[in-house]
Amino acid sequence: MEVFERIIKKATKPCVCMLTVLVIKVSSIVPLTIIKGAGHEFIPLPEGENATVADFHSIRTKTTDSPAHFTSGFYKIVAGPSRPAHYTFEETKYVLSGQIDILDEATGITHHLVPGDFAFFHVGSKVQFSTKSEGLAFYAATRPVRVAHPNLQGREEDVKSKL
């Protein structure tokens, strides 16, 4: 930063000074990551399974307080046996279609989530997922990739700055 302050002080024309400040501000902006076609319709269920996750993006956060992994994707379930999960990370699920039933083993309560419903799973949550039909949810979790979305290879846009 001192280098830029010296450049600004040496600048004799106001436009050069303003341009220098603009360059400093623009260079600190980070571009978005865009993934084309990250749709749920491209997620096959593994042979013999009635539920799966499809992670489509994961990063190691740059949060200075406590960096962590941040992963997002889709959860898909169809009728079949219940699917147990014991959480060692935080996760949120937002139901997009169908119904997802979640038995909270801490309370014994089964929650019936439908489109528009949201659930938050804490570290230590123990649940069982099931459905009588099928369900689809978007999730975000504080863990690295476990099961990569099988059909997203090469779909990240190559972003080049227009500045």
Summary of the structure (lengths in Angstrom):
residues: 163
radius of gyration: 22.4
end to end distance: 21.3
largest distance: 74.3
contacts: 395
relative contact order: 0.23
helix: 16%
strand: 38%
